[in-house]
Amino acid sequence: MSAIGLIATIRVQPGKEAEFEGVFAELAPAVAANEPGNSYYRLFRTDETGVYKVLECYDDDAAVDAHRASDHFRTIGARLGPCLAGAPEIEKLGAV
Amino acid sequence: MSAIGLIATIRVQPGKEAEFEGVFAELAPAVAANEPGNSYYRLFRTDETGVYKVLECYDDDAAVDAHRASDHFRTIGARLGPCLAGAPEIEKLGAV
């Protein structure tokens, strides 16, 4: 199975940007340290205030599932929730 | 200056997908080998046939300029041109 790319578009509530970025700064190293099936995970700002994109790459579907089920995603990720203005929009891509 | 992410959306002419992917398979290793300011460069298929996205990350604007001016981008990239259905659409992101 070929690798999977994800582009997660995340809208943050006005005024919550710094908190969101701070919590994400804890999440990203936890992904790198604990997910052998993840090869890329990086947060970017878009041109629109409060709208972010996370570029992600995983070895396969099982690695995506492992990410979502991980302790760090459940605990640190849960702290992102109160910052969000809605559910993240996820675009799934297939590595060539 | 913080790092720069790019999402390049590329539309390929019907029937040219294999040729496009083959040329890109030459371009990606040349980027990795010759661009110290590039930290990510990977081609993905979207759900739409013939539409691809390249996820890219560069240390700064100078590294993006160096990519576009590079011999490999000019020579190998030029061979991608005849496969395309239009100009690539580039979204610029700022790393957090």
gemmi code that builds the backbone of each chain (N, CA, C; Angstrom):
import gemmi

chains = {
    "A": [
        ("MET", (0.847, -1.201, 0.000), (0.000, 0.000, 0.000), (0.876, 1.243, 0.000)),
        ("SER", (0.471, 2.191, -0.796), (1.303, 3.399, -0.871), (0.932, 4.375, 0.237)),
        ("ALA", (1.801, 5.326, 0.431), (1.649, 6.276, 1.531), (0.444, 7.188, 1.309)),
        ("ILE", (0.002, 7.777, 2.406), (-1.192, 8.619, 2.406), (-0.807, 10.016, 2.861)),
        ("GLY", (-1.226, 11.005, 2.094), (-1.060, 12.390, 2.512), (-2.371, 12.932, 3.034)),
        ("LEU", (-2.308, 13.791, 4.003), (-3.497, 14.490, 4.486), (-3.208, 15.986, 4.513)),
        ("ILE", (-4.201, 16.760, 4.088), (-4.181, 18.203, 4.318), (-5.364, 18.501, 5.230)),
        ("ALA", (-5.061, 18.875, 6.471), (-6.118, 19.185, 7.438), (-6.256, 20.703, 7.524)),
        ("THR", (-7.428, 21.217, 7.159), (-7.699, 22.650, 7.262), (-8.461, 22.906, 8.557)),
        ("ILE", (-7.895, 23.778, 9.376), (-8.399, 23.993, 10.733), (-8.724, 25.464, 10.922)),
        ("ARG", (-9.961, 25.749, 11.337), (-10.380, 27.133, 11.614), (-10.403, 27.336, 13.123)),
        ("VAL", (-9.694, 28.368, 13.567), (-9.553, 28.657, 14.991), (-10.390, 29.890, 15.331)),
        ("GLN", (-10.985, 29.867, 16.522), (-11.789, 31.007, 16.952), (-10.926, 32.261, 17.100)),
        ("PRO", (-11.486, 33.433, 16.759), (-10.733, 34.682, 16.896), (-10.210, 34.843, 18.324)),
        ("GLY", (-8.937, 35.173, 18.450), (-8.324, 35.365, 19.757), (-7.727, 34.101, 20.353)),
        ("LYS", (-8.013, 32.945, 19.734), (-7.506, 31.672, 20.258), (-6.264, 31.190, 19.498)),
        ("GLU", (-5.763, 32.004, 18.585), (-4.665, 31.553, 17.731), (-3.419, 31.179, 18.542)),
        ("ALA", (-3.037, 32.009, 19.498), (-1.805, 31.748, 20.254), (-1.945, 30.474, 21.085)),
        ("GLU", (-3.118, 30.286, 21.690), (-3.341, 29.065, 22.473), (-3.276, 27.838, 21.560)),
        ("PHE", (-3.933, 27.926, 20.418), (-3.913, 26.817, 19.463), (-2.480, 26.479, 19.051)),
        ("GLU", (-1.731, 27.497, 18.691), (-0.347, 27.261, 18.246), (0.501, 26.676, 19.372)),
        ("GLY", (0.248, 27.115, 20.589), (1.007, 26.607, 21.734), (0.741, 25.133, 21.993)),
        ("VAL", (-0.523, 24.746, 21.915), (-0.855, 23.334, 22.135), (-0.323, 22.491, 20.976)),
        ("PHE", (-0.452, 23.009, 19.768), (0.061, 22.252, 18.618), (1.566, 22.045, 18.726)),
        ("ALA", (2.261, 23.001, 19.315), (3.715, 22.878, 19.498), (4.067, 21.742, 20.461)),
        ("GLU", (3.107, 21.298, 21.257), (3.317, 20.102, 22.086), (2.967, 18.841, 21.298)),
        ("LEU", (1.940, 18.953, 20.444), (1.456, 17.775, 19.719), (2.459, 17.293, 18.665)),
        ("ALA", (3.018, 18.221, 17.907), (3.874, 17.820, 16.783), (5.076, 16.977, 17.225)),
        ("PRO", (5.804, 17.365, 18.275), (6.932, 16.510, 18.698), (6.476, 15.141, 19.214)),
        ("ALA", (5.275, 15.093, 19.801), (4.759, 13.801, 20.277), (4.464, 12.870, 19.106)),
        ("VAL", (3.981, 13.445, 18.011), (3.752, 12.639, 16.800), (5.091, 12.112, 16.280)),
        ("ALA", (6.079, 13.000, 16.189), (7.387, 12.596, 15.663), (8.030, 11.521, 16.530)),
        ("ALA", (7.832, 11.627, 17.838), (8.513, 10.720, 18.766), (7.833, 9.358, 18.872)),
        ("ASN", (6.524, 9.317, 18.607), (5.762, 8.112, 18.944), (5.081, 7.414, 17.776)),
        ("GLU", (5.188, 7.987, 16.580), (4.471, 7.389, 15.451), (5.444, 7.021, 14.336)),
        ("PRO", (5.947, 5.788, 14.368), (6.886, 5.376, 13.314), (6.246, 5.391, 11.924)),
        ("GLY", (4.924, 5.310, 11.842), (4.240, 5.305, 10.546), (3.945, 6.698, 10.010)),
        ("ASN", (4.333, 7.725, 10.770), (4.157, 9.100, 10.291), (5.493, 9.624, 9.783)),
        ("SER", (5.491, 10.201, 8.597), (6.743, 10.741, 8.054), (6.722, 12.252, 7.907)),
        ("TYR", (5.561, 12.886, 8.101), (5.505, 14.352, 8.007), (4.292, 14.854, 8.758)),
        ("TYR", (4.505, 15.958, 9.484), (3.409, 16.518, 10.293), (3.808, 17.930, 10.649)),
        ("ARG", (3.291, 18.898, 9.935), (3.750, 20.273, 10.160), (2.600, 21.259, 9.978)),
        ("LEU", (2.548, 22.206, 10.894), (1.480, 23.209, 10.925), (1.896, 24.465, 10.175)),
        ("PHE", (0.968, 24.974, 9.364), (1.211, 26.199, 8.604), (0.029, 27.151, 8.759)),
        ("ARG", (0.333, 28.451, 8.719), (-0.711, 29.474, 8.627), (-1.071, 29.684, 7.155)),
        ("THR", (-2.339, 29.934, 6.880), (-2.746, 30.334, 5.531), (-2.801, 31.860, 5.478)),
        ("ASP", (-3.197, 32.402, 4.352), (-3.335, 33.858, 4.209), (-4.535, 34.384, 4.981)),
        ("GLU", (-5.432, 33.476, 5.391), (-6.642, 33.899, 6.089), (-6.420, 33.785, 7.604)),
        ("THR", (-6.596, 34.871, 8.328), (-6.367, 34.868, 9.775), (-7.196, 33.769, 10.451)),
        ("GLY", (-6.534, 32.998, 11.294), (-7.244, 31.964, 12.045), (-7.440, 30.659, 11.292)),
        ("VAL", (-6.998, 30.610, 10.048), (-7.139, 29.373, 9.264), (-5.748, 28.764, 9.052)),
        ("TYR", (-5.610, 27.518, 9.478), (-4.341, 26.805, 9.428), (-4.483, 25.574, 8.533)),
        ("LYS", (-3.340, 25.085, 8.043), (-3.324, 23.786, 7.366), (-2.202, 22.948, 7.955)),
        ("VAL", (-2.514, 21.700, 8.246), (-1.503, 20.743, 8.676), (-1.227, 19.825, 7.490)),
        ("LEU", (0.032, 19.767, 7.086), (0.434, 18.838, 6.020), (0.983, 17.584, 6.692)),
        ("GLU", (0.441, 16.435, 6.309), (0.751, 15.189, 6.999), (1.038, 14.080, 5.988)),
        ("CYS", (1.886, 13.127, 6.374), (2.084, 11.944, 5.543), (2.271, 10.713, 6.428)),
        ("TYR", (1.602, 9.640, 6.035), (1.616, 8.379, 6.772), (1.949, 7.236, 5.825)),
        ("ASP", (2.524, 6.184, 6.384), (2.920, 5.038, 5.557), (1.721, 4.324, 4.934)),
        ("ASP", (0.606, 4.288, 5.664), (-0.574, 3.542, 5.202), (-1.780, 3.898, 6.072)),
        ("ASP", (-2.927, 3.297, 5.756), (-4.146, 3.579, 6.521), (-3.992, 3.222, 7.996)),
        ("ALA", (-3.269, 2.147, 8.274), (-3.081, 1.729, 9.663), (-2.335, 2.804, 10.450)),
        ("ALA", (-1.411, 3.479, 9.796), (-0.659, 4.540, 10.477), (-1.551, 5.755, 10.756)),
        ("VAL", (-2.495, 6.017, 9.850), (-3.458, 7.102, 10.104), (-4.336, 6.735, 11.296)),
        ("ASP", (-4.786, 5.486, 11.317), (-5.605, 5.030, 12.446), (-4.823, 5.110, 13.751)),
        ("ALA", (-3.545, 4.721, 13.700), (-2.711, 4.750, 14.908), (-2.536, 6.180, 15.408)),
        ("HIS", (-2.439, 7.113, 14.478), (-2.333, 8.540, 14.856), (-3.574, 8.967, 15.634)),
        ("ARG", (-4.726, 8.657, 15.060), (-5.983, 9.134, 15.666), (-6.274, 8.448, 17.000)),
        ("ALA", (-5.755, 7.234, 17.161), (-6.001, 6.466, 18.392), (-4.916, 6.708, 19.447)),
        ("SER", (-3.877, 7.470, 19.100), (-2.730, 7.612, 20.012), (-3.101, 8.386, 21.272)),
        ("ASP", (-2.401, 8.079, 22.345), (-2.623, 8.796, 23.604), (-2.378, 10.290, 23.432)),
        ("HIS", (-1.299, 10.633, 22.734), (-0.972, 12.063, 22.610), (-2.016, 12.807, 21.790)),
        ("PHE", (-2.553, 12.146, 20.746), (-3.586, 12.817, 19.945), (-4.863, 12.984, 20.767)),
        ("ARG", (-5.168, 11.961, 21.562), (-6.388, 12.044, 22.375), (-6.247, 13.076, 23.491)),
        ("THR", (-5.077, 13.143, 24.122), (-4.942, 14.040, 25.276), (-4.558, 15.468, 24.847)),
        ("ILE", (-3.480, 15.598, 24.083), (-3.078, 16.942, 23.647), (-4.085, 17.471, 22.627)),
        ("GLY", (-4.494, 16.582, 21.704), (-5.468, 16.988, 20.692), (-6.768, 17.481, 21.306)),
        ("ALA", (-7.168, 16.877, 22.421), (-8.413, 17.293, 23.078), (-8.323, 18.740, 23.546)),
        ("ARG", (-7.113, 19.191, 23.843), (-6.939, 20.578, 24.298), (-7.005, 21.569, 23.135)),
        ("LEU", (-6.904, 21.060, 21.910), (-7.083, 21.931, 20.745), (-8.560, 22.241, 20.523)),
        ("GLY", (-9.408, 21.287, 20.882), (-10.837, 21.383, 20.593), (-11.461, 22.716, 20.966)),
        ("PRO", (-11.242, 23.206, 22.203), (-11.878, 24.464, 22.608), (-11.400, 25.684, 21.826)),
        ("CYS", (-10.319, 25.533, 21.070), (-9.815, 26.655, 20.247), (-10.493, 26.702, 18.882)),
        ("LEU", (-11.128, 25.620, 18.476), (-11.574, 25.501, 17.078), (-12.912, 26.175, 16.829)),
        ("ALA", (-13.092, 26.628, 15.593), (-14.355, 27.241, 15.193), (-15.250, 26.244, 14.467)),
        ("GLY", (-14.805, 24.997, 14.356), (-15.591, 23.980, 13.662), (-14.740, 22.741, 13.490)),
        ("ALA", (-15.331, 21.714, 12.931), (-14.583, 20.475, 12.711), (-13.522, 20.695, 11.630)),
        ("PRO", (-12.331, 20.143, 11.812), (-11.321, 20.243, 10.752), (-11.826, 19.582, 9.468)),
        ("GLU", (-11.383, 20.127, 8.354), (-11.723, 19.556, 7.041), (-10.487, 18.791, 6.569)),
        ("ILE", (-10.652, 17.513, 6.266), (-9.512, 16.660, 5.933), (-9.571, 16.247, 4.467)),
        ("GLU", (-8.519, 16.549, 3.727), (-8.398, 16.060, 2.345), (-7.386, 14.927, 2.328)),
        ("LYS", (-7.813, 13.782, 1.802), (-6.938, 12.605, 1.739), (-6.308, 12.488, 0.352)),
        ("LEU", (-5.009, 12.251, 0.342), (-4.249, 12.150, -0.904), (-3.503, 10.824, -0.946)),
        ("GLY", (-3.189, 10.370, -2.148), (-2.426, 9.130, -2.274), (-1.051, 9.408, -2.844)),
        ("ALA", (-0.017, 9.020, -2.109), (1.343, 9.276, -2.601), (1.568, 8.534, -3.911)),
        ("VAL", (2.283, 9.185, -4.831), (2.598, 8.562, -6.115), (3.857, 7.728, -5.957)),
    ],
    "B": [
        ("MET", (13.532, 34.465, 9.356), (12.330, 34.208, 8.547), (11.887, 32.766, 8.747)),
        ("SER", (10.599, 32.581, 8.892), (10.117, 31.209, 9.116), (9.931, 30.479, 7.785)),
        ("ALA", (9.804, 29.186, 7.915), (9.740, 28.330, 6.731), (8.453, 28.566, 5.939)),
        ("ILE", (8.497, 28.170, 4.700), (7.390, 28.383, 3.765), (6.885, 27.040, 3.258)),
        ("GLY", (5.595, 26.847, 3.343), (4.970, 25.672, 2.751), (4.317, 26.041, 1.436)),
        ("LEU", (4.340, 25.129, 0.502), (3.609, 25.325, -0.754), (2.752, 24.094, -1.015)),
        ("ILE", (1.534, 24.338, -1.477), (0.696, 23.272, -2.022), (0.489, 23.622, -3.488)),
        ("ALA", (1.098, 22.832, -4.364), (0.973, 23.066, -5.805), (-0.062, 22.090, -6.359)),
        ("THR", (-1.139, 22.627, -6.905), (-2.170, 21.790, -7.532), (-1.933, 21.777, -9.036)),
        ("ILE", (-1.799, 20.576, -9.569), (-1.377, 20.403, -10.960), (-2.408, 19.552, -11.709)),
        ("ARG", (-2.911, 20.087, -12.804), (-3.858, 19.335, -13.649), (-3.127, 18.795, -14.873)),
        ("VAL", (-3.247, 17.484, -15.060), (-2.551, 16.804, -16.145), (-3.562, 16.421, -17.226)),
        ("GLN", (-3.120, 16.514, -18.473), (-4.002, 16.154, -19.587), (-4.370, 14.666, -19.536)),
        ("PRO", (-5.603, 14.344, -19.923), (-6.023, 12.937, -19.918), (-5.060, 12.077, -20.748)),
        ("GLY", (-4.641, 10.973, -20.177), (-3.732, 10.068, -20.872), (-2.263, 10.383, -20.652)),
        ("LYS", (-1.971, 11.525, -20.045), (-0.575, 11.924, -19.813), (-0.131, 11.621, -18.382)),
        ("GLU", (-0.980, 10.965, -17.591), (-0.669, 10.777, -16.170), (0.616, 9.981, -15.955)),
        ("ALA", (0.791, 8.886, -16.711), (1.971, 8.041, -16.492), (3.248, 8.791, -16.865)),
        ("GLU", (3.186, 9.545, -17.961), (4.358, 10.324, -18.375), (4.690, 11.372, -17.315)),
        ("PHE", (3.662, 12.065, -16.834), (3.857, 13.075, -15.791), (4.496, 12.454, -14.551)),
        ("GLU", (3.950, 11.343, -14.099), (4.482, 10.700, -12.890), (5.924, 10.231, -13.104)),
        ("GLY", (6.215, 9.769, -14.303), (7.568, 9.291, -14.593), (8.588, 10.418, -14.562)),
        ("VAL", (8.234, 11.564, -15.145), (9.157, 12.703, -15.126), (9.297, 13.232, -13.695)),
        ("PHE", (8.183, 13.277, -12.977), (8.255, 13.767, -11.592), (9.154, 12.872, -10.746)),
        ("ALA", (9.167, 11.598, -11.053), (10.017, 10.656, -10.311), (11.503, 10.930, -10.536)),
        ("GLU", (11.825, 11.662, -11.591), (13.212, 12.124, -11.772), (13.442, 13.436, -11.033)),
        ("LEU", (12.400, 14.278, -11.014), (12.555, 15.613, -10.432), (12.726, 15.565, -8.911)),
        ("ALA", (11.901, 14.752, -8.243), (11.907, 14.756, -6.771), (13.278, 14.416, -6.186)),
        ("PRO", (13.960, 13.369, -6.666), (15.288, 13.089, -6.100), (16.297, 14.190, -6.398)),
        ("ALA", (16.140, 14.876, -7.529), (17.059, 15.977, -7.851), (16.859, 17.136, -6.875)),
        ("VAL", (15.605, 17.375, -6.482), (15.337, 18.408, -5.465), (16.005, 18.012, -4.151)),
        ("ALA", (15.794, 16.763, -3.737), (16.358, 16.300, -2.463), (17.880, 16.375, -2.465)),
        ("ALA", (18.487, 16.083, -3.611), (19.947, 16.005, -3.677), (20.613, 17.368, -3.788)),
        ("ASN", (19.883, 18.345, -4.340), (20.549, 19.603, -4.724), (20.028, 20.856, -4.036)),
        ("GLU", (18.991, 20.712, -3.197), (18.412, 21.917, -2.599), (18.445, 21.819, -1.077)),
        ("PRO", (19.532, 22.320, -0.466), (19.625, 22.259, 0.992), (18.504, 23.050, 1.687)),
        ("GLY", (17.906, 24.015, 0.998), (16.837, 24.817, 1.599), (15.461, 24.208, 1.455)),
        ("ASN", (15.382, 23.035, 0.819), (14.098, 22.329, 0.714), (14.068, 21.202, 1.738)),
        ("SER", (12.988, 21.133, 2.500), (12.872, 20.064, 3.507), (11.755, 19.072, 3.193)),
        ("TYR", (10.923, 19.364, 2.194), (9.849, 18.415, 1.843), (9.399, 18.682, 0.422)),
        ("TYR", (9.186, 17.602, -0.318), (8.791, 17.725, -1.721), (8.228, 16.380, -2.141)),
        ("ARG", (6.918, 16.264, -2.138), (6.342, 14.947, -2.425), (5.058, 15.088, -3.230)),
        ("LEU", (4.920, 14.220, -4.207), (3.783, 14.243, -5.128), (2.684, 13.296, -4.651)),
        ("PHE", (1.442, 13.788, -4.704), (0.285, 12.987, -4.310), (-0.801, 13.079, -5.380)),
        ("ARG", (-1.554, 12.001, -5.521), (-2.776, 12.017, -6.339), (-3.941, 12.510, -5.476)),
        ("THR", (-4.851, 13.266, -6.075), (-6.092, 13.616, -5.383), (-7.175, 12.609, -5.800)),
        ("ASP", (-8.375, 12.825, -5.291), (-9.495, 11.954, -5.662), (-9.946, 12.174, -7.102)),
        ("GLU", (-9.511, 13.285, -7.695), (-9.937, 13.622, -9.052), (-8.874, 13.140, -10.044)),
        ("THR", (-9.259, 12.329, -10.996), (-8.304, 11.789, -11.973), (-7.558, 12.918, -12.677)),
        ("GLY", (-6.245, 12.784, -12.727), (-5.434, 13.765, -13.435), (-5.087, 15.002, -12.622)),
        ("VAL", (-5.580, 15.077, -11.395), (-5.258, 16.234, -10.548), (-4.336, 15.786, -9.421)),
        ("TYR", (-3.202, 16.420, -9.334), (-2.160, 16.080, -8.356), (-1.924, 17.268, -7.433)),
        ("LYS", (-1.376, 16.956, -6.246), (-0.887, 18.032, -5.370), (0.535, 17.692, -4.949)),
        ("VAL", (1.409, 18.697, -5.012), (2.761, 18.557, -4.492), (2.810, 19.326, -3.175)),
        ("LEU", (3.189, 18.632, -2.104), (3.375, 19.287, -0.807), (4.863, 19.596, -0.678)),
        ("GLU", (5.165, 20.857, -0.364), (6.553, 21.317, -0.374), (6.830, 22.164, 0.856)),
        ("CYS", (8.071, 22.140, 1.318), (8.475, 23.042, 2.387), (9.903, 23.523, 2.148)),
        ("TYR", (10.089, 24.825, 2.331), (11.382, 25.493, 2.112), (11.751, 26.313, 3.336)),
        ("ASP", (13.049, 26.501, 3.531), (13.510, 27.252, 4.706), (13.084, 28.719, 4.667)),
        ("ASP", (13.020, 29.288, 3.472), (12.713, 30.719, 3.334), (12.430, 31.038, 1.864)),
        ("ASP", (12.124, 32.318, 1.598), (11.825, 32.736, 0.222), (13.001, 32.483, -0.717)),
        ("ALA", (14.207, 32.663, -0.198), (15.388, 32.451, -1.046), (15.464, 30.992, -1.511)),
        ("ALA", (15.051, 30.077, -0.644), (15.079, 28.656, -1.008), (14.015, 28.342, -2.067)),
        ("VAL", (12.874, 29.032, -1.997), (11.851, 28.863, -3.044), (12.400, 29.386, -4.375)),
        ("ASP", (13.047, 30.552, -4.330), (13.638, 31.123, -5.552), (14.710, 30.182, -6.119)),
        ("ALA", (15.526, 29.613, -5.210), (16.594, 28.702, -5.655), (15.994, 27.465, -6.328)),
        ("HIS", (14.860, 26.986, -5.794), (14.167, 25.839, -6.413), (13.770, 26.167, -7.844)),
        ("ARG", (13.141, 27.308, -8.011), (12.610, 27.665, -9.342), (13.714, 27.976, -10.342)),
        ("ALA", (14.845, 28.421, -9.822), (15.967, 28.773, -10.703), (16.921, 27.608, -10.950)),
        ("SER", (16.673, 26.486, -10.279), (17.633, 25.375, -10.344), (17.678, 24.741, -11.730)),
        ("ASP", (18.844, 24.205, -12.059), (18.994, 23.522, -13.350), (18.005, 22.361, -13.472)),
        ("HIS", (17.853, 21.580, -12.390), (16.965, 20.405, -12.496), (15.512, 20.823, -12.690)),
        ("PHE", (15.098, 21.918, -12.025), (13.709, 22.370, -12.198), (13.501, 22.881, -13.618)),
        ("ARG", (14.512, 23.569, -14.144), (14.379, 24.118, -15.503), (14.400, 23.010, -16.555)),
        ("THR", (15.245, 22.011, -16.358), (15.381, 20.990, -17.402), (14.342, 19.879, -17.240)),
        ("ILE", (14.308, 19.268, -16.047), (13.336, 18.182, -15.852), (11.929, 18.774, -15.808)),
        ("GLY", (11.783, 19.912, -15.089), (10.472, 20.559, -14.985), (9.912, 20.926, -16.354)),
        ("ALA", (10.784, 21.312, -17.265), (10.324, 21.689, -18.603), (9.666, 20.509, -19.311)),
        ("ARG", (10.094, 19.287, -18.965), (9.502, 18.103, -19.586), (8.134, 17.769, -18.997)),
        ("LEU", (7.813, 18.389, -17.860), (6.459, 18.212, -17.308), (5.442, 19.060, -18.087)),
        ("GLY", (5.923, 20.197, -18.599), (5.028, 21.158, -19.233), (4.060, 20.560, -20.239)),
        ("PRO", (4.556, 19.735, -21.196), (3.658, 19.182, -22.221), (2.589, 18.233, -21.659)),
        ("CYS", (2.748, 17.820, -20.402), (1.745, 16.935, -19.786), (0.598, 17.725, -19.150)),
        ("LEU", (0.808, 19.017, -18.920), (-0.130, 19.774, -18.090), (-1.340, 20.287, -18.855)),
        ("ALA", (-2.436, 20.426, -18.136), (-3.665, 20.960, -18.727), (-3.822, 22.440, -18.426)),
        ("GLY", (-2.857, 23.034, -17.737), (-2.923, 24.454, -17.392), (-1.800, 24.777, -16.430)),
        ("ALA", (-1.701, 26.039, -16.077), (-0.654, 26.449, -15.141), (-0.959, 25.881, -13.757)),
        ("PRO", (0.061, 25.406, -13.050), (-0.160, 24.946, -11.677), (-0.696, 26.094, -10.810)),
        ("GLU", (-1.507, 25.715, -9.837), (-2.044, 26.686, -8.878), (-1.245, 26.506, -7.586)),
        ("ILE", (-0.641, 27.587, -7.101), (0.258, 27.495, -5.952), (-0.355, 28.198, -4.739)),
        ("GLU", (-0.513, 27.489, -3.651), (-0.936, 28.118, -2.388), (0.277, 28.230, -1.478)),
        ("LYS", (0.539, 29.443, -1.008), (1.699, 29.685, -0.147), (1.260, 29.718, 1.315)),
        ("LEU", (2.006, 29.012, 2.155), (1.686, 28.899, 3.578), (2.905, 29.314, 4.399)),
        ("GLY", (2.670, 29.763, 5.616), (3.772, 30.131, 6.491), (3.878, 29.164, 7.656)),
        ("ALA", (5.033, 28.547, 7.812), (5.192, 27.584, 8.908), (5.020, 28.299, 10.248)),
        ("VAL", (4.391, 27.622, 11.190), (4.182, 28.181, 12.528), (5.400, 27.861, 13.380)),
    ],
}
model = gemmi.Model(1)
for chain_id, residues in chains.items():
    chain = gemmi.Chain(chain_id)
    for i, (resn, *xyz) in enumerate(residues, 1):
        res = gemmi.Residue()
        res.name, res.seqid = resn, gemmi.SeqId(i, " ")
        for name, pos in zip(("N", "CA", "C"), xyz):
            atom = gemmi.Atom()
            atom.name, atom.element = name, gemmi.Element(name[0])
            atom.pos, atom.b_iso = gemmi.Position(*pos), 0.0
            res.add_atom(atom)
        chain.add_residue(res)
    model.add_chain(chain)
structure = gemmi.Structure()
structure.add_model(model)
structure.setup_entities()
